[in-house]
Amino acid sequence: MRWLLRNAQGRDEATVRGLLDACGLSSLGLEEQFDGGYVVAEQDGQIAGVAGIEVHGAHALLRSLAVLPSRRDAGLGAELVHNRIRWARQQGIESIYLLTTTASEFFVRHGFEISSRDEAPDEIRSSKEFSEMCPSTAVFMKLARGGA
């Protein structure tokens, strides 16, 4: 059975936190952006994946991309990324960024390019994700023009 993508709801927050923790991702600040910017993938009555967009003015951070280990390698991560990019564009977001410590090759395949942290807009620099949560060794990436 394929998965069903739907907007995340408040009742999903605890499950999403557990998924993020299981995947080694931080859930700090989740509640601040959860309504509206997040999508979950349901499969067999279970949340199998999640991805979020954190809006910061005209810019956004793609964050919290997580897929259950048992559901990986089936295209779910790619579908979640593309879903959030489409959502951000529909919201009028000018640019989309992300930080990753483990998946830069995955994101390159989906239209992102490695960028210097110095090039981050002020709104992104002041986000918790950029300034507090991700280590300085995390790779900073930007969605290339026309990417994904």
C-alpha positions as CSV (number, residue, x, y, z in Angstrom):
1,M,0.0,0.0,0.0
2,R,1.2,3.5,-0.9
3,W,1.1,6.2,1.7
4,L,-1.3,9.1,2.1
5,L,0.1,12.6,2.5
6,R,-1.9,14.9,4.7
7,N,-1.4,18.1,6.6
8,A,-0.2,17.4,10.1
9,Q,-2.7,18.1,12.9
10,G,-2.2,18.8,16.6
11,R,-3.0,15.2,17.5
12,D,0.0,14.1,15.4
13,E,2.6,16.1,17.3
14,A,3.5,13.5,19.9
15,T,3.9,10.8,17.2
16,V,6.0,13.1,15.1
17,R,8.2,13.9,18.0
18,G,8.8,10.2,18.6
19,L,9.6,9.7,14.9
20,L,12.1,12.6,14.9
21,D,13.7,11.3,18.1
22,A,14.0,7.8,16.6
23,C,15.7,9.3,13.5
24,G,18.1,11.3,15.6
25,L,16.5,14.7,14.6
26,S,15.7,17.5,17.0
27,S,12.1,18.3,17.8
28,L,12.9,21.6,19.5
29,G,10.7,24.4,18.2
30,L,8.3,21.9,16.5
31,E,5.3,23.3,18.2
32,E,6.0,26.8,17.0
33,Q,5.6,25.9,13.3
34,F,3.7,22.6,13.4
35,D,0.3,23.9,12.3
36,G,0.3,24.6,8.6
37,G,3.9,23.9,7.6
38,Y,4.1,20.2,8.3
39,V,2.9,17.2,6.3
40,V,2.8,13.6,7.5
41,A,2.6,10.4,5.4
42,E,0.3,7.7,6.7
43,Q,0.7,4.1,5.8
44,D,-1.3,1.2,7.2
45,G,-2.7,3.6,9.9
46,Q,0.7,4.7,11.1
47,I,2.7,7.8,10.5
48,A,5.5,6.6,8.3
49,G,7.1,10.0,7.5
50,V,7.1,13.7,8.1
51,A,8.5,16.9,6.7
52,G,8.1,20.5,7.6
53,I,8.6,24.0,6.3
54,E,9.5,26.7,8.8
55,V,8.5,30.1,7.4
56,H,10.7,33.1,8.2
57,G,9.5,36.1,6.2
58,A,10.1,35.5,2.5
59,H,12.4,32.6,3.2
60,A,11.9,29.1,4.6
61,L,13.7,26.2,6.1
62,L,12.9,22.6,5.1
63,R,13.2,20.7,8.3
64,S,12.3,17.5,10.2
65,L,12.4,15.2,7.2
66,A,12.1,11.8,8.7
67,V,10.9,8.4,7.4
68,L,10.6,5.3,9.5
69,P,13.6,3.0,8.8
70,S,11.3,0.2,7.7
71,R,9.7,2.5,5.0
72,R,12.9,3.9,3.5
73,D,14.0,3.4,-0.1
74,A,10.5,3.5,-1.5
75,G,10.5,7.2,-2.5
76,L,8.6,8.5,0.5
77,G,11.4,11.0,1.5
78,A,11.5,12.4,-2.0
79,E,7.7,12.8,-2.1
80,L,7.7,14.6,1.2
81,V,10.4,17.0,0.1
82,H,8.6,17.8,-3.2
83,N,5.3,18.2,-1.4
84,R,6.9,20.8,1.0
85,I,8.6,22.7,-1.8
86,R,5.3,22.9,-3.7
87,W,3.6,24.1,-0.5
88,A,6.2,26.8,0.1
89,R,6.0,28.1,-3.4
90,Q,2.2,28.3,-3.1
91,Q,2.8,30.5,0.0
92,G,5.0,32.8,-2.0
93,I,8.2,31.8,-0.4
94,E,11.2,33.3,-2.3
95,S,13.9,30.8,-1.2
96,I,14.2,27.5,0.7
97,Y,17.1,26.4,2.8
98,L,18.0,23.5,5.0
99,L,20.7,22.2,7.3
100,T,21.8,18.6,7.4
101,T,24.5,16.6,9.0
102,T,23.9,13.3,7.2
103,A,21.9,13.7,4.0
104,S,23.5,16.3,1.7
105,E,23.7,13.8,-1.2
106,F,20.0,13.1,-0.9
107,F,19.1,16.7,-1.0
108,V,21.5,17.4,-4.0
109,R,19.4,14.8,-5.9
110,H,16.3,16.9,-5.2
111,G,17.5,20.3,-6.4
112,F,19.5,21.7,-3.4
113,E,23.0,22.9,-3.6
114,I,25.6,23.4,-0.9
115,S,25.9,27.0,0.1
116,S,28.0,29.0,2.6
117,R,26.3,29.7,5.9
118,D,27.5,33.3,5.4
119,E,25.0,33.6,2.5
120,A,22.0,32.8,4.7
121,P,19.4,35.6,4.9
122,D,19.1,37.3,8.4
123,E,15.7,35.7,8.9
124,I,17.2,32.2,8.5
125,R,20.2,33.0,10.6
126,S,17.9,34.1,13.5
127,S,15.9,30.8,13.4
128,K,16.4,28.3,16.2
129,E,17.3,25.7,13.7
130,F,20.2,27.8,12.3
131,S,21.4,29.5,15.5
132,E,20.8,26.9,18.2
133,M,19.8,23.5,17.1
134,C,22.1,22.4,14.2
135,P,25.9,22.2,14.9
136,S,28.2,24.6,13.0
137,T,29.4,21.5,11.1
138,A,26.0,21.0,9.5
139,V,25.9,21.5,5.7
140,F,23.9,24.5,4.7
141,M,22.0,24.1,1.5
142,K,19.7,26.2,-0.7
143,L,17.2,25.1,-3.3
144,A,18.6,26.0,-6.7
145,R,16.5,28.2,-9.0
146,G,14.1,25.9,-10.7
147,G,15.1,23.0,-8.4
148,A,12.8,20.2,-7.5
